[in-house]
């Protein structure tokens, strides 16, 4: 899972779009690109076999997920907080 590509396809009344989480970008898609990326998103087509994914990766989009862990900045203080405020 850590190396999965994180993206979302959606459409408005006018155009289909791609949201790429890695670059925080919105891209207007052609209908054929939208259809192929929607198949990748739903798991019906592996990303490695998608020409649209390859094309966008060459442009710096749709890169594999690099986040392995998300931690709240204050979580390192939880133990100290509990020791100083919680009475047993």
C-alpha positions as CSV (number, residue, x, y, z in Angstrom):
1,X,0.0,0.0,0.0
2,X,2.7,2.6,0.7
3,X,3.7,2.7,-3.0
4,X,0.2,3.1,-4.4
5,X,-0.6,6.1,-6.5
6,X,-3.0,8.4,-4.7
7,X,-5.4,10.2,-7.1
8,X,-9.0,10.9,-7.7
9,X,-10.9,11.3,-10.9
10,X,-14.2,13.3,-11.1
11,X,-16.2,15.3,-13.5
12,X,-18.2,18.5,-13.5
13,X,-20.8,19.5,-16.1
14,X,-18.1,20.7,-18.5
15,X,-14.9,18.6,-18.0
16,X,-13.5,15.5,-16.4
17,X,-10.6,16.1,-13.9
18,X,-7.8,14.4,-12.2
19,X,-6.7,15.4,-8.7
20,X,-3.1,14.3,-8.0
21,X,-2.5,14.2,-4.2
22,X,1.3,14.1,-4.6
23,X,1.5,17.4,-6.4
24,X,-1.8,18.8,-5.1
25,X,-2.8,19.5,-8.7
26,X,-6.0,19.5,-10.7
27,X,-5.7,18.5,-14.4
28,X,-8.4,18.7,-17.1
29,X,-8.6,15.3,-18.8
30,X,-9.7,14.1,-22.2
31,X,-12.6,11.7,-22.1
32,X,-10.3,8.7,-23.1
33,X,-7.9,9.6,-20.3
34,X,-10.7,9.9,-17.8
35,X,-12.1,6.5,-18.8
36,X,-8.8,4.8,-18.4
37,X,-7.9,6.5,-15.1
38,X,-11.3,5.7,-13.7
39,X,-10.6,2.0,-14.5
40,X,-7.2,2.3,-12.7
41,X,-8.9,4.0,-9.7
42,X,-11.5,1.3,-9.4
43,X,-8.9,-1.5,-9.6
44,X,-10.1,-2.9,-12.9
45,X,-6.9,-1.9,-14.7
46,X,-3.4,-2.2,-13.1
47,X,-1.6,1.2,-13.0
48,X,1.5,-0.5,-14.6
49,X,-0.6,-1.3,-17.7
50,X,-2.1,2.1,-18.1
51,X,-0.8,4.4,-20.9
52,X,-2.5,7.4,-19.3
53,X,-0.7,6.7,-16.0
54,X,2.7,6.4,-17.8
55,X,2.0,9.7,-19.7
56,X,1.2,11.6,-16.5
57,X,4.1,10.1,-14.7
58,X,6.4,11.4,-17.4
59,X,5.0,14.9,-16.7
60,X,5.7,14.5,-12.9
61,X,2.2,13.5,-11.9
62,X,0.8,10.3,-10.4
63,X,4.0,9.3,-8.7
64,X,3.9,6.5,-6.1
65,X,3.0,7.5,-2.5
66,X,6.0,8.4,-0.4
67,X,4.2,8.9,2.9
68,X,4.8,5.9,5.1
69,X,3.5,7.3,8.4
70,X,1.6,10.3,9.6
71,X,2.0,11.4,13.2
72,X,0.5,14.3,15.1
73,X,3.2,16.7,16.3
74,X,2.0,16.7,19.8
75,X,1.9,12.9,20.2
76,X,5.4,12.9,21.6
77,X,4.1,14.8,24.6
78,X,1.2,12.5,25.5
79,X,3.1,10.3,27.9
80,X,4.4,13.4,29.8
81,X,1.0,15.0,29.8
82,X,-0.6,11.9,31.3
83,X,2.1,11.6,34.0
84,X,1.7,15.2,35.1
85,X,-2.1,15.7,34.9
86,X,-3.7,12.3,35.5
87,X,-4.0,11.4,39.2
88,X,-4.3,7.8,40.1
